[in-house]
């Protein structure tokens, strides 16, 4: 606040162009419900809906979830919406499904109607044979680190 009353500060603020896009006036701690992270209750509901498809393991990542079935990442859950990566194996099953991006900058995914249990199980059954189990990458040793 040291320079606020000075003539130098006033000149500097006059030359600043206005932003073209308006930023949200909503503080980060008061974001509306539709922009909130996925709830644990919704993850439990998804797990119940796909029971019998295989070993189900939801994993929390950055406030959202990846649901693994038989150790394969099949369902991406963001903002209480289930996304399926576009794949030829499910193209026919999800031809009429809505599409959308799970987060800014992401490729378009199918949006799975998780309330339709038969469809959800059919999609998982179609993806299980074609989606690989992720391989853990080995960490590189730091230079100068001796083998023990």
Rosetta blueprint (number, residue, H / E / L):
1 X L
2 X L
3 X L
4 X L
5 X L
6 X L
7 X H
8 X H
9 X H
10 X H
11 X H
12 X H
13 X H
14 X H
15 X L
16 X L
17 X L
18 X L
19 X L
20 X L
21 X L
22 X L
23 X L
24 X L
25 X L
26 X L
27 X L
28 X H
29 X H
30 X H
31 X L
32 X L
33 X H
34 X H
35 X H
36 X L
37 X L
38 X L
39 X L
40 X H
41 X H
42 X H
43 X H
44 X H
45 X H
46 X H
47 X H
48 X H
49 X H
50 X L
51 X L
52 X L
53 X L
54 X L
55 X L
56 X E
57 X E
58 X E
59 X E
60 X E
61 X E
62 X L
63 X L
64 X E
65 X E
66 X E
67 X E
68 X E
69 X E
70 X L
71 X L
72 X E
73 X E
74 X E
75 X E
76 X E
77 X E
78 X E
79 X L
80 X L
81 X E
82 X E
83 X E
84 X E
85 X E
86 X L
87 X L
88 X H
89 X H
90 X H
91 X L
92 X L
93 X L
94 X L
95 X L
96 X L
97 X L
98 X L
99 X E
100 X E
101 X L
102 X L
103 X L
104 X L
105 X L
106 X L
107 X L
108 X L
109 X E
110 X E
111 X E
112 X E
113 X L
114 X L
115 X L
116 X L
117 X H
118 X H
119 X H
120 X H
121 X H
122 X H
123 X H
124 X H
125 X H
126 X H
127 X H
128 X H
129 X L
130 X L
131 X L
132 X L
133 X L
134 X L
135 X L
136 X L
137 X L
138 X L
139 X L
140 X L
141 X L
142 X L
143 X L
144 X L
145 X L
146 X L
147 X L
148 X L
